[in-house]
Amino acid sequence: MTQTATSERPDDGYITQDGRKIGGMLMEMRNITLRFGGVVAIKDISFNIREGEIRAIIGPNGAGKSSMLNVISGFYHPQEGDVIFRGEKRPRMKPYQVARLGIARTFQNIALFGGMSVLDNIMTGRLTHMRAGLVQQALWWGSAQREEVKNREKVEKIIDFLEIQHIRKTPVARLPYGLKKRVELARALAAEPKLLLLDEPMAGMNVEEKEDMSRFILDVNDEFGTTIALIEHDMGVVMDLSDRVVVMDYGKKIGDGTPDEIRNNQAVIDAYLGVAHD
């Protein structure tokens, strides 16, 4: 998926070398600054995410990557700068409001309900699509019944897509780590996001598990057309999956471009990669 052209593209998008369509601007982060007291976690960073692309955010530990994902998802609110989503400036929102816009995420530390089954965990990802009242849901009557059947059908398709049919009724607490990460991905996909945020989806995985997760991320992007922004430390994964990469260091942006451009960016090599990455 490696690109050879520069990171600046026409607003109407472009075609990748493997024939994938990358569209116009989905999200723009404009001059974002985030402070925690006297600590500046993000300093005047701007970058964009295009429809249909896989956008990586990389950098050393403490660079501000997760803070940036938290700004995108509404957990943090920057003191300066604007978040532009689908051409409109996003007002200050709570995370559940951001989720309703079509932004879903996974977490660096798995955030699932251990005592609930895989199926029930994934069903929680459909909450933003549920409209029936609490009484109707409790009685499982009328529109609530029809709504749950519809939501269950969508969840079952995701279970099939991620090849976890055999564990659908298993309590999550009993699952090995790699499968828990896949269930968390399934829950995020259940929200039918326009933008999917993945915070270190390969962390703690062995080689086989990383290969499986990489395949699923590519399939989600290709078959669902989902735009993906991910944080990842495995540079082999980043360079293989990403259309474009933004690099952070000490809260600042030090690089932004295609994988080839990042491999050969001296500031990135000095701060993070160490050597030009093959």
Protein Blocks (a to p, Z undefined) as FASTA:
>chain_A
ZZfbdfbdcfkbpadfkopacdddfbdcehiacdehjacfbghiacdddehiacddedde
hilmmmmmmmmnopaccfbdcddeehiacddddfklmmmnopacddfbacddfkbcfklm
mmmmmmmmpcbdfklmmnopajlmmmmmmmmmmmmmmmmmnopmmmmmgcfklpcfklmm
mmmmmmmmmnopabdcdehklgoiafklmmmmmmmmmmmmmmnopacddddfblklmmmm
pmbdcddeehiafbdcdfklmmmmmklmmmmnopacZZ
